[in-house]
Amino acid sequence: MLQRNKSVLWRELAGEAVLLDPEAGCSYNLNKTGTLIWKLLDGQHSVQDITATLSSTYAAAYEQVAKDVEQVLADMRENNLLSDALSSIP
């Protein structure tokens, strides 16, 4: 399970998230779809859960949504916005 990096601060404004990574000194803006993904990155949802939610929400083909979700998650990983939920368990 993936989850948001706890050091990243964020706020939702008009349905879109603004993220701030104070360690890197970077900010990121997410559109509504990216914000939904971000909200689901709570350590309780699998990538498959996230994909199914987006596929249902936007009435889009699961296979295409899966590719898009993987790309968004890869970008988030690259920018250190994610952490492994299992690593937080003692």
Secondary structure, 3 states (H helix, E strand, C coil): CEEECCCCEEEEECCEEEEEECCCCEEEEECHHHHHHHHHCECCCCHHHHHHHHHHHCCCCHHHHHHHHHHHHHHHHHCCCEEEHHHHCC
